[in-house]
Amino acid sequence: MSEAMDPEDRKIITLARSARARNGVAEGAAVRDETGRTYVAGTVNLDSLKLSALQTAVAMAVASGAQSLEAAAVVTEAATAADADRAAVRDLGGAETPVLVAGPDGALRETVKAG
């Protein structure tokens, strides 16, 4: 990861990467709310419920009372954040919320806006 990256952004990528590895899931994600609290999640793949890691992290933030998001991160094999993931971040954080996309090695691939 870039040395110039904000330490708080580096932290949510590290948390997302840890969730992915610990749970053995396709993706790991973390979001940071307006108070600086973080919510970390992995992919949910049940017969009756399927959520991406980022959707799950946003849902955890909402369920915990978050009013907005400062940033989101997803660690994935995919080249970019899925439209549905960006939509979930946008719903809580707004169109300008940055979504950091990192590979399984934790290297930042890109930063996109939720909108």
C-alpha angles and dihedrals in degrees: 000000000000117000089220092061116118109260091232091054091047088052095056091048089051091049091048092049091050092051091051093050097040095050098036092231133145095250141017125201142181133188131195118214130212092274094050096256115141130217120198128195146159132216115295111215110171127145090249100033132039121178131160117238092255093049089051093049091050090048090051090051092050092046089052094053103262113163098193144355130243096191145343134208133195127189109206147143088237120102094235143001114288118248091243090053093051089047092055091050091046092051091060104024106029133244095294096056109123118237112201114207116200134176124239089270090061094248112144110243100179146334116227132179117249090232 
